[in-house]
């Protein structure tokens, strides 16, 4: 059984190894480590969103809420309790999973209702964190500062590890019975439940895993940046980017979010900062084109030709 699973997961293991090698060596070739760090962050977020949307059909417009929760949990534990950075980072995904548990009833909704409710929940988190009356606790709109633990080299290495881990998690979802069960639930939840698939439990596990991934990404982001404000980690742009990147490559796959985040974030840095109007136009055209011609992402061009996409 182990050998069989290893064969099925071989492509994922190779992909994870290639990503680790590329991002470990990239700073020696391209000296903008901040850009590389953000590219990895969006690969992680796109993959984390893919774990939920690509396998359950639940599209979380407010996915950024988990990211911001992880970032603030880490920062506040360092600031208020002076915890070692390792423990503070570990608290990031835990805090996000707690939020996900509180928001668990949203999974009773479906389609646009879930997406809108999830978006509203993320905005509530943003409003609470940025409340001036909570400045003594959260820093309010003035943000947080944890420069005493600032270590861009170590945080970069940690993000490389997270990219590898998330790729392996996505491989598990793609190749395991658990992932196949999730897809069966997305296609027909009633039939899946009649087939003895624990729909509620599996859906909740996917929800918590997706939240933990975003929370850990937020924790590492906080460590790498060290100074940030609520609108930097709760901005809806993060959710939009993660969704577009995942959809562009192809959800329900392992390679899709990696390709989408890599290509589109590179495009964003090439023209999106200096020429935002052209970038917005290109993004708009891409989104319309995807919806009309490639709803399953660019990897569907391969599957249409009978090529098995991982």
Backbone as CSV, one residue per row, in Angstrom:
resi,resn,N_x,N_y,N_z,CA_x,CA_y,CA_z,C_x,C_y,C_z
1,UNK,0.835,-1.200,0.000,0.000,0.000,0.000,0.871,1.251,0.000
2,UNK,1.941,1.272,0.828,2.829,2.431,0.880,3.494,2.653,-0.464
3,UNK,3.936,1.569,-1.082,4.603,1.697,-2.374,3.614,2.234,-3.411
4,UNK,2.391,1.760,-3.357,1.381,2.220,-4.297,1.125,3.712,-4.118
5,UNK,1.001,4.161,-2.863,0.759,5.591,-2.623,1.962,6.405,-3.057
6,UNK,3.169,5.890,-2.830,4.368,6.616,-3.231,4.390,6.809,-4.745
7,UNK,3.991,5.803,-5.472,3.954,5.935,-6.930,2.941,6.986,-7.348
8,UNK,1.791,7.002,-6.667,0.772,7.982,-7.017,1.215,9.394,-6.659
9,UNK,2.010,9.510,-5.592,2.429,10.826,-5.107,3.771,11.259,-5.666
10,UNK,4.361,10.468,-6.527,5.707,10.763,-7.014,5.790,12.132,-7.688
11,UNK,4.773,12.471,-8.492,4.782,13.764,-9.177,4.766,14.917,-8.176
12,UNK,4.014,14.743,-7.093,3.966,15.779,-6.067,5.287,15.919,-5.339
13,UNK,5.932,14.810,-5.055,7.235,14.850,-4.387,8.275,15.540,-5.272
14,UNK,8.228,15.234,-6.560,9.166,15.867,-7.492,8.883,17.369,-7.584
15,UNK,7.598,17.735,-7.658,7.225,19.148,-7.727,7.698,19.902,-6.487
16,UNK,7.499,19.299,-5.316,7.933,19.938,-4.074,9.448,20.113,-4.041
17,UNK,10.174,19.105,-4.500,11.632,19.187,-4.516,12.117,20.270,-5.474
18,UNK,11.466,20.379,-6.641,11.845,21.407,-7.618,11.578,22.797,-7.058
19,UNK,10.436,22.983,-6.420,10.118,24.282,-5.821,11.128,24.661,-4.744
20,UNK,11.477,23.687,-3.908,12.467,23.955,-2.856,13.801,24.361,-3.460
21,UNK,14.221,23.664,-4.500,15.498,23.966,-5.142,15.469,25.339,-5.812
22,UNK,14.400,25.632,-6.540,14.299,26.901,-7.272,14.314,28.087,-6.321
23,UNK,13.472,28.039,-5.288,13.381,29.190,-4.388,14.564,29.275,-3.424
24,UNK,15.259,28.171,-3.206,16.474,28.223,-2.386,17.627,28.877,-3.136
25,UNK,17.683,28.617,-4.445,18.780,29.156,-5.258,18.452,30.513,-5.881
26,UNK,17.170,30.852,-5.987,16.762,32.080,-6.673,17.401,33.349,-6.119
27,UNK,17.554,33.499,-4.789,18.184,34.736,-4.287,19.620,34.931,-4.767
28,UNK,20.282,33.851,-5.169,21.648,33.981,-5.694,21.657,34.524,-7.122
29,UNK,20.510,34.403,-7.788,20.407,34.852,-9.181,19.651,36.178,-9.270
30,UNK,18.600,36.292,-8.461,17.753,37.482,-8.461,17.735,38.038,-7.047
31,UNK,18.266,39.234,-6.869,18.523,39.718,-5.513,17.328,40.380,-4.825
32,UNK,16.168,40.364,-5.461,14.973,40.921,-4.826,14.258,39.815,-4.054
33,UNK,14.737,39.536,-2.858,14.169,38.445,-2.065,12.755,38.757,-1.594
34,UNK,12.414,40.039,-1.474,11.056,40.400,-1.058,10.039,39.959,-2.102
35,UNK,10.379,40.160,-3.383,9.491,39.726,-4.455,9.358,38.204,-4.451
36,UNK,10.460,37.519,-4.279,10.422,36.055,-4.248,9.607,35.561,-3.060
37,UNK,9.747,36.235,-1.926,8.983,35.854,-0.733,7.492,36.014,-0.983
38,UNK,7.095,37.135,-1.603,5.680,37.361,-1.868,5.146,36.375,-2.908
39,UNK,5.985,36.015,-3.873,5.549,35.019,-4.851,5.268,33.687,-4.158
40,UNK,6.138,33.293,-3.250,5.898,32.064,-2.490,4.648,32.189,-1.630
41,UNK,4.440,33.371,-1.041,3.254,33.593,-0.218,1.985,33.374,-1.030
42,UNK,1.967,33.894,-2.247,0.778,33.728,-3.082,0.641,32.305,-3.617
43,UNK,1.749,31.614,-3.811,1.654,30.194,-4.171,0.981,29.427,-3.035
44,UNK,1.398,29.716,-1.799,0.816,29.055,-0.633,-0.668,29.396,-0.504
45,UNK,-1.006,30.683,-0.631,-2.401,31.088,-0.489,-3.277,30.506,-1.603
46,UNK,-2.757,30.510,-2.824,-3.522,29.943,-3.936,-3.732,28.446,-3.740
47,UNK,-2.711,27.780,-3.257,-2.819,26.343,-3.007,-3.758,26.071,-1.833
48,UNK,-3.678,26.906,-0.804,-4.578,26.741,0.332,-6.031,26.948,-0.059
49,UNK,-6.278,27.968,-0.891,-7.633,28.197,-1.392,-8.080,27.039,-2.268
50,UNK,-7.147,26.490,-3.030,-7.434,25.348,-3.890,-7.880,24.134,-3.080
51,UNK,-7.316,23.953,-1.890,-7.707,22.823,-1.046,-9.186,22.875,-0.704
52,UNK,-9.713,24.091,-0.590,-11.128,24.223,-0.275,-11.979,24.274,-1.535
53,UNK,-11.704,25.256,-2.384,-12.545,25.444,-3.567,-12.355,24.332,-4.598
54,UNK,-11.117,23.928,-4.825,-10.853,22.934,-5.849,-11.378,21.556,-5.519
55,UNK,-11.584,21.267,-4.227,-12.008,19.923,-3.835,-13.395,19.872,-3.200
56,UNK,-13.911,21.030,-2.767,-15.245,21.025,-2.163,-16.223,21.930,-2.899
57,UNK,-15.714,22.840,-3.725,-16.596,23.757,-4.446,-16.969,24.994,-3.662
58,UNK,-16.441,25.155,-2.441,-16.712,26.338,-1.630,-15.683,27.423,-1.954
59,UNK,-16.127,28.556,-2.492,-15.225,29.640,-2.879,-15.229,30.719,-1.800
60,UNK,-14.146,30.853,-1.023,-14.116,31.815,0.081,-13.600,33.194,-0.353
61,UNK,-14.505,34.112,-0.635,-14.097,35.465,-0.996,-13.332,36.138,0.149
62,UNK,-13.617,35.727,1.371,-12.954,36.326,2.531,-11.777,35.511,3.031
63,UNK,-11.118,34.786,2.136,-9.992,33.931,2.545,-8.898,34.727,3.248
64,UNK,-8.784,36.009,2.900,-7.776,36.869,3.521,-7.960,36.958,5.035
65,UNK,-9.174,36.707,5.523,-9.407,36.786,6.961,-8.523,35.829,7.745
66,UNK,-8.297,34.626,7.218,-7.421,33.661,7.882,-5.967,34.118,7.824
67,UNK,-5.584,34.705,6.702,-4.229,35.224,6.546,-3.963,36.330,7.573
68,UNK,-4.871,37.284,7.657,-4.707,38.371,8.613,-4.742,37.903,10.052
69,UNK,-5.580,36.912,10.338,-5.653,36.366,11.695,-4.326,35.748,12.093
70,UNK,-3.714,34.977,11.200,-2.418,34.378,11.490,-1.336,35.416,11.705
71,UNK,-1.350,36.464,10.885,-0.344,37.520,11.008,-0.484,38.247,12.344
72,UNK,-1.706,38.598,12.710,-1.910,39.347,13.953,-1.718,38.477,15.190
73,UNK,-2.102,37.223,15.123,-1.887,36.330,16.266,-0.399,36.230,16.581
74,UNK,0.408,36.069,15.538,1.861,35.980,15.735,2.429,37.272,16.290
75,UNK,2.049,38.392,15.679,2.594,39.685,16.093,2.201,40.033,17.535
76,UNK,0.940,39.797,17.888,0.479,40.164,19.226,1.104,39.289,20.306
77,UNK,1.343,38.022,20.004,1.991,37.151,20.987,3.442,37.555,21.215
78,UNK,4.090,38.036,20.175,5.465,38.535,20.343,5.458,39.841,21.121
79,UNK,4.529,40.735,20.781,4.484,42.056,21.411,4.019,41.997,22.865
80,UNK,2.936,41.268,23.093,2.294,41.296,24.414,2.869,40.269,25.395
81,UNK,3.150,39.060,24.884,3.620,37.992,25.764,5.104,37.694,25.597
82,UNK,5.739,38.326,24.608,7.173,38.148,24.347,7.538,36.677,24.145
83,UNK,6.650,35.955,23.444,6.921,34.558,23.139,8.044,34.446,22.108
84,UNK,8.799,33.363,22.142,9.778,33.118,21.067,9.057,33.070,19.726
85,UNK,9.731,33.497,18.691,9.088,33.614,17.389,8.560,32.264,16.894
86,UNK,9.241,31.178,17.216,8.769,29.867,16.785,7.401,29.533,17.344
87,UNK,7.200,29.789,18.643,5.907,29.529,19.275,4.841,30.475,18.748
88,UNK,5.226,31.723,18.534,4.268,32.707,18.023,3.793,32.329,16.624
89,UNK,4.705,31.850,15.799,4.334,31.427,14.446,3.411,30.217,14.502
90,UNK,3.687,29.293,15.400,2.834,28.109,15.539,1.417,28.493,15.946
91,UNK,1.285,29.615,16.651,-0.039,30.061,17.080,-0.855,30.638,15.931
92,UNK,-0.171,31.064,14.847,-0.874,31.647,13.713,-1.905,30.712,13.103
93,UNK,-1.520,29.513,12.674,-2.518,28.592,12.111,-3.545,28.129,13.137
94,UNK,-3.143,28.044,14.411,-4.101,27.645,15.449,-5.199,28.692,15.575
95,UNK,-4.793,29.975,15.590,-5.786,31.054,15.676,-6.711,31.036,14.467
96,UNK,-6.154,30.787,13.304,-6.983,30.751,12.095,-7.960,29.579,12.127
97,UNK,-7.522,28.445,12.642,-8.424,27.302,12.746,-9.530,27.557,13.760
98,UNK,-9.216,28.290,14.820,-10.256,28.640,15.796,-11.310,29.523,15.136
99,UNK,-10.852,30.502,14.356,-11.789,31.349,13.618,-12.615,30.502,12.654
100,UNK,-11.957,29.550,11.986,-12.665,28.681,11.043,-13.728,27.846,11.758
101,UNK,-13.413,27.373,12.962,-14.404,26.616,13.730,-15.604,27.492,14.092
102,UNK,-15.317,28.732,14.495,-16.406,29.651,14.834,-17.281,29.904,13.615
103,UNK,-16.638,29.989,12.447,-17.364,30.245,11.208,-17.852,28.959,10.539
104,UNK,-17.675,27.837,11.210,-18.077,26.552,10.654,-19.509,26.495,10.151
105,UNK,-20.464,27.134,10.850,-21.850,27.103,10.356,-22.023,27.682,8.953
106,UNK,-21.055,28.466,8.481,-21.163,29.006,7.118,-21.155,27.895,6.081
107,UNK,-20.594,26.736,6.448,-20.543,25.617,5.514,-21.929,25.049,5.216
108,UNK,-22.907,25.466,6.002,-24.284,25.054,5.708,-24.826,25.793,4.488
109,UNK,-24.169,26.920,4.173,-24.560,27.685,2.993,-23.868,27.102,1.771
110,UNK,-24.249,27.566,0.616,-23.623,27.075,-0.614,-23.578,28.185,-1.643
111,UNK,-22.716,28.001,-2.638,-22.638,28.936,-3.744,-22.313,30.348,-3.313
112,UNK,-23.018,31.299,-3.932,-22.758,32.714,-3.671,-23.058,33.090,-2.226
113,UNK,-23.999,32.401,-1.585,-24.352,32.720,-0.202,-23.155,32.484,0.721
114,UNK,-22.461,31.358,0.521,-21.268,31.083,1.316,-20.191,32.116,1.042
115,UNK,-19.953,32.417,-0.224,-18.888,33.346,-0.605,-19.110,34.722,0.009
116,UNK,-20.351,35.212,-0.063,-20.658,36.539,0.461,-20.579,36.556,1.983
117,UNK,-21.086,35.507,2.632,-21.021,35.437,4.098,-19.573,35.365,4.572
118,UNK,-18.749,34.616,3.856,-17.337,34.519,4.201,-16.636,35.866,4.026
119,UNK,-17.005,36.573,2.978,-16.452,37.917,2.750,-16.837,38.856,3.879
120,UNK,-18.084,38.795,4.302,-18.551,39.643,5.402,-17.800,39.330,6.695
121,UNK,-17.541,38.049,6.933,-16.817,37.652,8.150,-15.404,38.220,8.155
122,UNK,-14.739,38.205,7.012,-13.377,38.744,6.949,-13.375,40.251,7.196
123,UNK,-14.410,40.937,6.723,-14.495,42.378,6.945,-14.783,42.703,8.411
124,UNK,-15.539,41.838,9.067,-15.775,42.020,10.506,-14.461,41.901,11.267
125,UNK,-13.641,40.916,10.902,-12.335,40.763,11.538,-11.478,42.008,11.322
126,UNK,-11.498,42.527,10.102,-10.732,43.735,9.780,-11.193,44.921,10.624
127,UNK,-12.501,45.085,10.762,-13.047,46.205,11.527,-12.683,46.084,13.008
128,UNK,-12.759,44.862,13.533,-12.424,44.651,14.953,-10.945,44.929,15.199
129,UNK,-10.075,44.378,14.368,-8.632,44.570,14.552,-8.255,46.038,14.408
130,UNK,-8.866,46.736,13.450,-8.516,48.129,13.201,-9.277,49.129,14.045
131,UNK,-10.082,48.672,14.982,-10.872,49.566,15.837,-9.960,50.432,16.707
132,UNK,-10.050,51.764,16.607,-9.192,52.634,17.439,-9.382,52.411,18.931
133,UNK,-10.571,51.979,19.341,-10.825,51.732,20.759,-10.061,50.526,21.295
134,UNK,-9.546,49.678,20.380,-8.774,48.508,20.792,-7.277,48.710,20.542
135,UNK,-6.872,49.961,20.452,-5.477,50.261,20.137,-4.515,49.634,21.143
136,UNK,-4.885,49.622,22.426,-3.996,49.058,23.446,-3.842,47.554,23.304
137,UNK,-4.775,46.917,22.638,-4.723,45.460,22.489,-4.183,45.059,21.122
138,UNK,-4.790,45.598,20.076,-4.431,45.181,18.720,-3.554,46.181,17.970
139,UNK,-3.380,47.364,18.542,-2.659,48.409,17.816,-3.590,49.256,16.977
140,UNK,-4.843,48.807,16.828,-5.825,49.570,16.083,-5.375,49.867,14.661
141,UNK,-5.738,51.030,14.134,-5.350,51.366,12.763,-3.871,51.700,12.617
142,UNK,-3.167,51.786,13.752,-1.751,52.169,13.719,-0.817,50.977,13.540
143,UNK,-1.389,49.767,13.488,-0.599,48.592,13.155,0.240,48.058,14.303
144,UNK,1.100,47.117,13.957,1.949,46.457,14.936,3.395,46.476,14.458
145,UNK,4.287,46.279,15.413,5.716,46.334,15.096,6.434,45.276,15.920
146,UNK,7.091,44.340,15.239,7.833,43.277,15.933,9.256,43.195,15.367
147,UNK,9.886,44.366,15.261,11.219,44.406,14.656,12.274,43.699,15.489
148,UNK,11.949,43.388,16.767,12.925,42.682,17.600,13.166,41.254,17.132
149,UNK,12.233,40.714,16.367,12.412,39.346,15.844,12.619,39.349,14.333
150,UNK,12.805,40.511,13.759,12.965,40.632,12.305,14.156,39.812,11.824
151,UNK,13.882,38.895,10.893,14.940,38.038,10.348,14.517,37.601,8.945
152,UNK,14.805,38.434,7.932,14.342,38.119,6.573,14.911,36.820,6.016
153,UNK,16.132,36.474,6.408,16.745,35.251,5.889,16.041,34.011,6.425
154,UNK,15.820,33.988,7.744,15.164,32.834,8.357,13.701,32.731,7.921
155,UNK,13.011,33.865,7.822,11.602,33.835,7.411,11.475,33.397,5.956
156,UNK,12.432,33.761,5.125,12.432,33.312,3.727,12.586,31.795,3.669
157,UNK,13.530,31.268,4.437,13.745,29.820,4.462,12.502,29.094,4.968
158,UNK,11.840,29.685,5.980,10.625,29.066,6.511,9.514,29.040,5.460
159,UNK,9.440,30.095,4.638,8.412,30.119,3.596,8.703,29.078,2.520
160,UNK,9.974,28.842,2.228,10.331,27.770,1.287,9.813,26.429,1.805
161,UNK,10.020,26.192,3.094,9.535,24.950,3.705,8.019,24.864,3.616
162,UNK,7.335,25.996,3.851,5.875,25.989,3.797,5.373,25.697,2.382
163,UNK,6.037,26.236,1.370,5.663,25.945,-0.015,5.742,24.440,-0.264
164,UNK,6.803,23.808,0.226,6.974,22.373,0.057,5.860,21.609,0.778
165,UNK,5.591,21.996,2.018,4.579,21.304,2.819,3.199,21.420,2.181
166,UNK,2.846,22.616,1.733,1.528,22.827,1.132,1.401,22.048,-0.179
167,UNK,2.483,21.968,-0.930,2.468,21.168,-2.160,2.204,19.701,-1.845
168,UNK,2.803,19.205,-0.776,2.582,17.814,-0.379,1.159,17.595,0.124
169,UNK,0.610,18.590,0.824,-0.777,18.480,1.279,-1.718,18.432,0.080
170,UNK,-1.457,19.301,-0.910,-2.282,19.301,-2.122,-2.151,17.965,-2.865
171,UNK,-0.951,17.388,-2.838,-0.741,16.074,-3.456,-1.580,15.014,-2.755
172,UNK,-1.623,15.091,-1.433,-2.452,14.154,-0.669,-3.922,14.303,-1.057
173,UNK,-4.391,15.542,-1.143,-5.776,15.771,-1.540,-6.034,15.217,-2.943
174,UNK,-5.085,15.391,-3.813,-5.259,14.998,-5.218,-5.238,13.480,-5.392
175,UNK,-4.399,12.796,-4.619,-4.171,11.369,-4.860,-4.838,10.430,-3.860
176,UNK,-5.369,10.949,-2.775,-5.893,10.078,-1.735,-7.402,9.867,-1.859
177,UNK,-7.895,8.893,-1.132,-9.334,8.652,-1.082,-10.051,9.833,-0.437
178,UNK,-9.356,10.488,0.487,-9.937,11.653,1.151,-10.279,12.723,0.112
179,UNK,-9.315,13.039,-0.758,-9.546,14.034,-1.791,-10.606,13.611,-2.781
180,UNK,-10.602,12.331,-3.148,-11.620,11.832,-4.067,-13.010,11.924,-3.435
181,UNK,-13.052,11.673,-2.117,-14.325,11.803,-1.412,-14.824,13.243,-1.403
182,UNK,-13.894,14.182,-1.225,-14.274,15.593,-1.255,-14.850,15.984,-2.611
183,UNK,-14.213,15.500,-3.671,-14.707,15.830,-5.015,-16.073,15.187,-5.275
184,UNK,-16.256,13.985,-4.751,-17.559,13.335,-4.896,-18.641,14.137,-4.180
185,UNK,-18.287,14.677,-3.007,-19.225,15.511,-2.261,-19.557,16.778,-3.021
186,UNK,-18.539,17.376,-3.654,-18.769,18.610,-4.416,-19.698,18.357,-5.598
187,UNK,-19.562,17.201,-6.231,-20.395,16.872,-7.397,-21.829,16.546,-7.000
188,UNK,-21.961,15.765,-5.920,-23.308,15.345,-5.501,-23.262,14.977,-4.019
189,UNK,-23.448,15.954,-3.122,-23.337,15.686,-1.686,-24.352,14.671,-1.168
190,UNK,-25.541,14.652,-1.741,-26.567,13.712,-1.272,-26.151,12.281,-1.570
191,UNK,-25.705,12.039,-2.802,-25.260,10.691,-3.175,-24.026,10.289,-2.372
192,UNK,-23.133,11.253,-2.126,-21.929,10.955,-1.352,-22.289,10.531,0.063
193,UNK,-23.256,11.218,0.664,-23.666,10.870,2.024,-24.347,9.507,2.047
194,UNK,-25.103,9.188,1.025,-25.745,7.883,0.944,-24.726,6.772,0.719
195,UNK,-23.538,7.136,0.214,-22.461,6.159,-0.002,-21.570,6.029,1.221
196,UNK,-22.043,6.513,2.368,-21.341,6.401,3.657,-20.116,7.310,3.752
197,UNK,-20.061,8.348,2.930,-18.979,9.336,3.051,-19.383,10.349,4.119
198,UNK,-18.542,10.556,5.159,-18.883,11.510,6.227,-18.759,12.952,5.729
199,UNK,-19.794,13.420,5.077,-19.756,14.704,4.380,-19.385,15.851,5.303
200,UNK,-20.071,15.976,6.417,-19.849,17.111,7.321,-18.426,17.113,7.863
201,UNK,-17.958,15.958,8.320,-16.620,15.880,8.908,-15.532,16.166,7.880
202,UNK,-15.651,15.592,6.695,-14.624,15.795,5.672,-14.605,17.240,5.174
203,UNK,-15.765,17.812,5.033,-15.857,19.213,4.598,-15.222,20.119,5.647
204,UNK,-15.465,19.818,6.916,-14.889,20.624,7.993,-13.371,20.477,8.033
205,UNK,-12.859,19.267,7.800,-11.415,19.054,7.782,-10.753,19.846,6.654
206,UNK,-11.381,19.864,5.492,-10.841,20.648,4.379,-10.862,22.135,4.711
207,UNK,-11.918,22.598,5.337,-12.078,23.994,5.756,-10.992,24.378,6.760
208,UNK,-10.758,23.521,7.747,-9.743,23.803,8.765,-8.333,23.760,8.174
209,UNK,-8.083,22.805,7.282,-6.761,22.712,6.649,-6.472,23.948,5.819
210,UNK,-7.456,24.383,5.046,-7.308,25.580,4.232,-7.047,26.809,5.101
211,UNK,-7.764,26.909,6.215,-7.578,28.039,7.126,-6.186,28.012,7.763
212,UNK,-5.727,26.824,8.143,-4.405,26.699,8.770,-3.296,27.111,7.808
213,UNK,-3.435,26.742,6.544,-2.436,27.120,5.537,-2.340,28.636,5.427
214,UNK,-3.495,29.307,5.330,-3.501,30.768,5.238,-2.964,31.401,6.517
215,UNK,-3.324,30.834,7.672,-2.843,31.377,8.939,-1.340,31.269,9.083
216,UNK,-0.769,30.144,8.645,0.679,29.977,8.726,1.383,30.902,7.745
217,UNK,0.802,31.090,6.563,1.367,32.044,5.606,1.356,33.449,6.192
218,UNK,0.259,33.810,6.875,0.185,35.120,7.514,1.203,35.277,8.623
219,UNK,1.426,34.213,9.385,2.410,34.258,10.465,3.815,34.504,9.921
220,UNK,4.178,33.803,8.857,5.502,33.992,8.258,5.613,35.357,7.595
221,UNK,4.518,35.834,7.044,4.504,37.179,6.461,4.778,38.225,7.534
222,UNK,4.140,38.070,8.694,4.360,39.006,9.801,5.817,38.996,10.248
223,UNK,6.399,37.817,10.310,7.798,37.689,10.714,8.720,38.355,9.691
224,UNK,8.418,38.159,8.425,9.269,38.714,7.381,9.139,40.226,7.279
225,UNK,7.922,40.745,7.429,7.691,42.177,7.267,7.988,42.945,8.544
226,UNK,7.574,42.404,9.669,7.813,42.915,11.034,7.009,44.174,11.382
227,UNK,6.652,44.982,10.420,5.827,46.172,10.662,4.702,46.182,9.625
228,UNK,3.458,46.181,10.085,2.343,46.188,9.143,1.086,46.724,9.811
229,UNK,0.101,47.013,8.981,-1.149,47.622,9.428,-2.314,46.696,9.059
230,UNK,-3.492,46.916,9.671,-4.627,46.029,9.377,-4.969,45.954,7.895
231,UNK,-4.925,47.109,7.201,-5.312,47.089,5.792,-4.273,46.438,4.899
232,UNK,-3.108,46.078,5.455,-2.092,45.370,4.672,-2.322,43.870,4.683
233,UNK,-2.892,43.339,5.756,-3.080,41.884,5.868,-4.541,41.465,5.784
234,UNK,-5.440,42.435,5.737,-6.863,42.117,5.570,-7.428,42.699,4.281
235,UNK,-6.565,43.221,3.416,-7.041,43.786,2.158,-7.634,42.706,1.260
236,UNK,-8.751,43.026,0.636,-9.424,42.050,-0.229,-8.593,41.708,-1.453
237,UNK,-7.606,42.537,-1.763,-6.722,42.254,-2.897,-6.045,40.902,-2.739
238,UNK,-5.739,40.528,-1.497,-5.083,39.239,-1.251,-6.007,38.091,-1.652
239,UNK,-7.277,38.185,-1.262,-8.231,37.148,-1.657,-8.407,37.104,-3.168
240,UNK,-8.523,38.292,-3.777,-8.729,38.350,-5.230,-7.549,37.733,-5.960
241,UNK,-6.330,38.086,-5.544,-5.148,37.528,-6.185,-5.116,36.007,-6.040
242,UNK,-5.365,35.515,-4.839,-5.317,34.070,-4.605,-6.352,33.349,-5.468
243,UNK,-7.547,33.915,-5.578,-8.607,33.291,-6.374,-8.243,33.291,-7.856
244,UNK,-7.806,34.454,-8.356,-7.470,34.558,-9.777,-6.291,33.663,-10.123
245,UNK,-5.271,33.635,-9.259,-4.098,32.797,-9.521,-4.492,31.329,-9.597
246,UNK,-5.316,30.893,-8.644,-5.725,29.489,-8.628,-6.580,29.149,-9.843
247,UNK,-7.526,30.035,-10.176,-8.405,29.780,-11.320,-7.629,29.810,-12.628
248,UNK,-6.647,30.687,-12.725,-5.876,30.798,-13.959,-5.134,29.495,-14.254
249,UNK,-4.505,28.930,-13.241,-3.782,27.682,-13.455,-4.705,26.486,-13.565
250,UNK,-5.695,26.452,-12.691,-6.632,25.329,-12.686,-6.788,24.753,-11.296
251,UNK,-7.988,24.863,-10.726,-8.227,24.341,-9.384,-8.461,22.837,-9.447
252,UNK,-8.309,22.191,-8.307,-8.452,20.740,-8.255,-7.202,20.014,-8.713
253,UNK,-6.153,20.771,-9.027,-4.874,20.194,-9.412,-3.799,20.686,-8.442
254,UNK,-2.609,20.127,-8.562,-1.489,20.581,-7.734,-0.686,21.658,-8.470
255,UNK,-0.479,21.449,-9.747,0.336,22.372,-10.532,-0.383,23.680,-10.846
256,UNK,-1.714,23.659,-10.953,-2.463,24.837,-11.362,-2.175,26.080,-10.542
257,UNK,-2.374,26.043,-9.222,-2.106,27.226,-8.413,-0.642,27.671,-8.450
258,UNK,0.276,26.727,-8.585,1.699,27.074,-8.653,1.979,27.851,-9.936
259,UNK,1.483,27.338,-11.054,1.696,28.009,-12.338,0.984,29.360,-12.359
260,UNK,-0.256,29.396,-11.880,-1.010,30.644,-11.877,-0.350,31.721,-11.046
261,UNK,0.049,31.378,-9.821,0.682,32.371,-8.942,2.033,32.804,-9.493
262,UNK,2.814,31.855,-10.002,4.130,32.196,-10.525,4.055,33.142,-11.711
263,UNK,3.216,32.814,-12.686,3.120,33.626,-13.900,2.459,34.974,-13.649
264,UNK,1.318,34.971,-12.979,0.567,36.216,-12.827,1.202,37.159,-11.824
265,UNK,1.847,36.620,-10.786,2.512,37.541,-9.847,3.748,38.154,-10.500
266,UNK,4.430,37.387,-11.339,5.552,37.950,-12.094,5.045,39.040,-13.038
267,UNK,3.894,38.814,-13.664,3.298,39.820,-14.538,2.918,41.065,-13.751
268,UNK,2.374,40.864,-12.578,1.996,41.992,-11.723,3.208,42.855,-11.383
269,UNK,4.307,42.242,-11.056,5.504,43.002,-10.710,6.176,43.623,-11.933
270,UNK,5.920,43.049,-13.098,6.503,43.604,-14.319,5.790,44.883,-14.754
271,UNK,4.445,44.885,-14.671,3.712,46.055,-15.144,2.667,46.574,-14.163
272,UNK,2.286,45.775,-13.198,1.191,46.164,-12.312,1.529,47.298,-11.374
273,UNK,2.797,47.439,-11.006,3.188,48.491,-10.071,3.446,49.798,-10.805
274,UNK,4.180,49.723,-11.899,4.523,50.931,-12.648,3.389,51.398,-13.559
275,UNK,2.628,50.466,-14.112,1.522,50.785,-15.023,0.258,50.061,-14.574
276,UNK,-0.315,50.478,-13.428,-1.461,49.732,-12.875,-2.670,49.698,-13.795
277,UNK,-2.868,50.755,-14.603,-4.038,50.763,-15.483,-3.960,49.685,-16.543
278,UNK,-2.761,49.454,-17.086,-2.605,48.392,-18.070,-2.734,47.023,-17.429
279,UNK,-2.225,46.907,-16.212,-2.317,45.630,-15.499,-3.770,45.264,-15.227
280,UNK,-4.544,46.247,-14.783,-5.951,45.999,-14.514,-6.691,45.597,-15.781
281,UNK,-6.310,46.221,-16.899,-6.925,45.861,-18.174,-6.589,44.420,-18.550
282,UNK,-5.323,44.064,-18.408,-4.891,42.696,-18.740,-5.574,41.687,-17.822
283,UNK,-5.657,42.005,-16.532,-6.322,41.103,-15.594,-7.791,40.934,-15.951
284,UNK,-8.434,42.048,-16.313,-9.836,41.977,-16.690,-10.055,41.093,-17.899
285,UNK,-9.196,41.253,-18.905,-9.289,40.434,-20.108,-9.045,38.960,-19.771
286,UNK,-8.063,38.706,-18.885,-7.761,37.332,-18.489,-8.960,36.680,-17.803
287,UNK,-9.580,37.413,-16.885,-10.704,36.858,-16.138,-11.865,36.541,-17.081
288,UNK,-12.177,37.495,-17.967,-13.263,37.273,-18.932,-12.942,36.079,-19.840
289,UNK,-11.687,36.026,-20.295,-11.290,34.922,-21.160,-11.364,33.579,-20.467
290,UNK,-10.960,33.557,-19.175,-11.036,32.309,-18.427,-12.473,31.840,-18.275
291,UNK,-13.348,32.757,-17.898,-14.753,32.395,-17.685,-15.387,31.885,-18.972
292,UNK,-15.047,32.527,-20.093,-15.693,32.179,-21.356,-15.090,30.953,-22.031
293,UNK,-13.756,30.846,-21.999,-13.102,29.825,-22.816,-12.344,28.755,-22.022
294,UNK,-11.844,29.126,-20.830,-11.068,28.156,-20.045,-11.517,28.168,-18.581
295,UNK,-12.745,27.785,-18.313,-13.233,27.817,-16.926,-12.466,26.884,-15.988
296,UNK,-11.760,25.914,-16.533,-10.974,24.996,-15.699,-9.491,25.345,-15.701
297,UNK,-9.132,26.541,-16.180,-7.751,26.997,-16.130,-6.942,26.590,-17.354
298,UNK,-5.728,27.118,-17.426,-4.906,26.859,-18.608,-4.470,25.398,-18.695
299,UNK,-4.446,24.695,-17.572,-4.068,23.284,-17.631,-5.104,22.445,-18.355
300,UNK,-6.312,22.993,-18.489,-7.348,22.250,-19.215,-6.988,22.122,-20.689
301,UNK,-6.080,22.986,-21.174,-5.619,22.849,-22.558,-4.904,21.518,-22.764
302,UNK,-4.263,21.040,-21.710,-3.567,19.754,-21.784,-4.546,18.588,-21.644
303,UNK,-5.476,18.726,-20.707,-6.424,17.632,-20.489,-7.312,17.415,-21.707
304,UNK,-7.591,18.471,-22.451,-8.399,18.333,-23.661,-7.691,17.504,-24.708
305,UNK,-6.361,17.457,-24.595,-5.583,16.669,-25.543,-5.226,15.300,-24.996
306,UNK,-5.880,14.921,-23.920,-5.678,13.604,-23.352,-4.454,13.475,-22.484
307,UNK,-3.838,14.607,-22.124,-2.647,14.577,-21.264,-3.081,14.620,-19.814
308,UNK,-2.600,13.688,-19.024,-2.957,13.621,-17.616,-2.270,14.741,-16.850
309,UNK,-3.043,15.619,-16.243,-2.499,16.770,-15.513,-2.490,16.467,-14.035
310,UNK,-1.382,16.763,-13.394,-1.249,16.500,-11.962,-1.705,17.706,-11.167
